[in-house]
Amino acid sequence: MIDSSAFQGKKAAYYTLGCKLNFSETSTFGKMLEQMGVSPAAKGEHADICLINTCSVTEVADHKCRQAIHRMVRENPGAFVVVTGCYAQLESETVSQIDGVDLVLGSNEKADLIQHLSDAWTQPREGHLHQFISVKTRDIKSFQASCARGNRTRYFLKVQDGCNYFCTYCTIPYARGLSRNPTIDSLVAQAEQAAAEGGREIVLTGVNIGDFGRTTGEQFIDLVKALDRVEGIERYRISSLEPDLIDDALIEYCATSRAFMPHFHIPLQSGSDEVLRLMHRRYDKALFAHKINLIKKLIPDAFIGVDVMVGCRGERPEFFEECYDFLDALPVTQLHVFPYSERPGTSALSIPYVVSEPDKKLRSKRLLEMSDRKLHDFYAQHIGQEAEVLFEKATRGRAMHGFTKNYVRVELPAQEAREELDNTIVRVRLGEFTHDGSTLRCTIL
């Protein structure tokens, strides 16, 4: 039983690291605490409760998590500090011993975060508790439903969690558990609620979204079709889809869909078949190229973002050059480039060839330069065209920003910005690049 009276009038501060899924979950936790009478702490205001939702995708991420915990403790002396997320699952006991931490919850326990917080909050204590509650990976079974907006225009709907792939470089299956999902009906109900709250756009989030159905026996394409019928939601975006899980039928459906946007995010990781084999990825270059070319054939204006990892074990210079040439020839829009990071306990550590840090940086730089060029060319093709933009709230007196259907970021000058444009879809004409080259100016038609 949760005694919400003990939380009335308290203030909470939140800090999220990592993926869209984490941000969605944090927003949900915040909403739950607000229902118990806890309000968000304003900037510079002392918080009674601090929640840090962590990431562990790289060693740098682990370091940032520790920094965030120390900073929250330092800025909120005496606050009750809760840590959850992937780093909290993988290093529960270690995190619990950080000075100022009260409660660490693993991936299975965070579904009952409010109950665990309530139980710990009511304990008599002197100093901090340094408690941790987590189970082994095989016992992570819970699913924390989440459809939250936070301070964003877009809602983030969690449709899946966990991963069964066990790529050699990755700790996510150990941190998140195996693939699992709720029912299509429950997700449609959450989308309908978002629409009732005034939501216009929903981003589908998860760890391996295309693997939807492991729990319920349903299919991802059936989820897409069901969500497409929800009245009031005018835009959906899919955060990421593994190449081997993108059915041609799904691409064909999205090409004529009412609300699924011409916007794909597809992890490649390497454009070398030898490196893909070392990574234990479940596709080859030919399959990846087929998916990209089919998207561009059926949806010529589609934005296609691609994840690429550089410098992983086994990536010899000739394999990187193969990857570079492969990507350069593909009609993709933008690259999200990640340098490989050694993760304890992963099988990649047994691969003998190691790439030096200077080579990793050089390879990252070359791919990022390619990405800038491709993105600039994609934006340039849209100058002078008409488009529909979903505008986001802006500070009074500042320019407003938003995105077209195919994810071109646009800017409306401050003199044309109006409060009533927030969270509305407006037809505009796309103009020239802004001074930093990251955005297209626009005028309302």
Order of alpha helices (4+ residues) and beta strands (2+ residues): beta-alpha-beta-beta-alpha-beta-alpha-alpha-beta-alpha-beta-beta-beta-alpha-alpha-beta-alpha-beta-alpha-beta-alpha-alpha-beta-alpha-beta-alpha-beta-beta-beta-beta-beta
